[in-house]
């Protein structure tokens, strides 16, 4: 047996985790493997030394003994008896690929493979459409979800009531078998039990040995106030039941809020357009504005221009993630009158005449400023 400190051999500290030890082993084993160093006895000896250190330091009981007694723990009469770890260094080279590549091929190497468990059931997604009012206030919804559920007669085991699954005789409950060819040893799923470690000799008549059956189940989903499009609600354990009694997956309810005919939502704020007559925009007044809590009155100042925004604080939405209430942002749109009578048209022409002349800039500052800018633009082009 090598007398070098096993931690030194692997180049790790004495408090190194098993993961760190395994990582160091992979690197060194690939470096010194006899296949990569044909005829190099020094490399072969180092490979054996690395493998021995790995085997001891990745076994909790053996590592504890080594930490307390050093190499003496594994001498004759000690733990495991002299040749217990490779017969004094005669390592089985074919095992290297099981150790180094076990994770890649889906196994756990020779060590710690354990019994393969049936896979957890699949997660499901349910797309739920809500009105803006439902999303803002919260609502309880009942949904029907087609899925797999655990079989009642067999309790999800897949075996006929009164019987139980038996340990697989091929893999002895491990769920994996090791295929060897020369230096190679590859972990593969057991062909008899398909990785479950157990076989069902007398399957349940209801689920035909699967441990689950198809069913549409009705669920009550509580939608919290303030959700928005893109939010997702998880219902733990309400997805598909796993095979052979494995845990069920989760159900994710994906929220989509339908467009509203008045309001547009942006975060915690609501936006809406409020049409007003040009008379009210010019002279001022009050207009009723809708909110999710009812109608409120908005005071429109005289000489308000179209597109002006008015903020009504606290009339928006409170997000499901917390924080204060958002605001309602009202955009005033001055509506041009249509379907005018001859008299109305004549009155408008007379009114327009009163706005012209030297008083134009006073009454129509934006129009005058715009056309002055246009005139200057063309003058600059021709100069």
ABEGO torsion letter per residue (X at the ends): XBABBAAAAAGBBAABBAAAAAAAAAAAAAAABAAABBGBAAAAAAAAAAAAAAAAAABAAAAAAAAAAEAAAABBGBBGEGAABGGGGBBBAAAAAAAAAAAAAGBAEABGAEBBBBBBBBBBBBBBBBBAAAAAAEBBBBBBBBBBBBBAAAGGAGBBBGBBBBBBAAAGGAGBBBBBBEABBBBBBBAAAGGAGBBBABBBAAAGGAGBBBBBBBBBBBBBBGBBBGBBBBBBGABBBBBGGBBBBBBBBBBBBBBBAABBBBEABBBBBBBBBAAAAAAEEBBBBBBAAEBBBBBBBBGBBBGBBBBBBGABBBBAAEEBBBBBBBBBBBBBBBGBBAAAAAAAAAAAAAABEAAAAAABAAAAAAAAAAAAAAAAAAX
